[in-house]
Amino acid sequence: MTWHVDDDDLRAYGRGELASPALWSADTHLTACAPCRERLAGFTDPAAVDLGWARLDAELDAPRRGPVESLLVRLGVPDHVARLLTATPVLRRSWLGAVVCVLLTTVLATDTVRAGAEPTLFLALAPLLPLVGVALSFGPALDPAHEMAVVAPMHGFRLLMIRTVAVLATAIGLDLLATLALPSFGLIALAWLLPALALTATALALTSRLGPVLAPVLTGGGWLTLLVVAQVKAGAAGTLAPFSAAGQGVAAAVTALACGLLFLARDRFDRLQTFSV
């Protein structure tokens, strides 16, 4: 070596204050000069070294973005919202796979056994899938990060809405794809959409008072009871009331009313951690 880094530059290098191009020269020199590295160790504060290693460990241990989260960030979704969306517990391969299997089985059964003029089995089941997904996306039942979610500096209602939008978009999207597999039934195959929104909105409105478990259970049970009663009244070949024009209007009105009640009860969702499964 024909030259060595002087003491002042080594002290500035150790403090992270050495500017380029002297910084580049010092970096290159220190990689090959053991005496200068020993001198640098004497000029460096041990606390600063420990802090640097801690920052490096934190960076190495930081979770990496998945493909979906990266796509959401590129589309303009804020980092923390993208993380909440992809961390929604119900949006897992097992749940999505189960939903796809249920829909495929229902479509095949509906297309094969055509005793009536409408796909009753599919119309009865499709509204329940978004309801179940939303029910499982918030609360202590299946959310491994529930304790962190309820103490996070975020309004509970906002967290619920973020996860609800994610689950609804996924479940309704899958339902729509399944509907395309029933082209012979025409527009009647879309009669599940408004009941699905009505059931989800009703369950969310009731969640503020009954909790994230009891509310969807009662809502789903009420839907099944309504279908049984409608089937008895309609007879073997009649159109079920929830899927008629009047029934669709009622579903739209229930959706609007439930959304209004949900908005009025939005502050109650900050206390959902008091509910137990």
Buried (B, 14 or more C-beta within 10 A) or exposed (E): EEEBBEEEBBBBBBEEEBEEEBBEBBEEBBEEBEEBBEBBEEBBEEEEEEEEEEEEEEEEEEEEBEEEBEEBBEEEBEEEBBBBBBBBBBBEEEBBEEBEEBBEEBBEBBBEEEEBEBBBBBBBBBBBBBBBBBBBBBBBBBBEEBEEBBEEEBEBBEBBBBBBEBBBEBBBEBBBEBBEBBEEBEEBBBBBBBBBBBBBBBBBBBBBEBBBBBBBBBBBEEBEEBBEEBBEEBEEEBBBBBBBEEBBEBBBEBBEBBBEBBEEBBEBBEEBBEBEE
